[in-house]
């Protein structure tokens, strides 16, 4: 919810995109760490009831990697790559970097060709 509020605030005011991205990255880090702690506590609580708690934890961790890693490769990495290309092209053209809301727009083939030619 906080990220949506910050995003709305950035659109309504002249806030530096870099400063806002730093704040949103910090919020994302806190959210990620809290999810990690929640998973660790949940797995620990379930593993206590298993016959072999260490094997159960390892098996569950492996299953989590099997589910999350392909999703990361399919969705997160291409989005981050596209954002990097858009920012580099904008800086080459002397334009202001895109705002946080426009950072996920896909780049054009022309933009990708320009970067690969470098």
Secondary structure, 3 states (H helix, E strand, C coil): CHHHHHHHHHHHCCCCHHHHHHHHHHHHHHHHHHHHHHHHHHHHHHHHCCCCHHHHHHHHHHHHHHHHHHHHHHHHHHHHHHHHHHHHHHHHCCCCCCCCCCCCCCCCHHHHHHHHHC
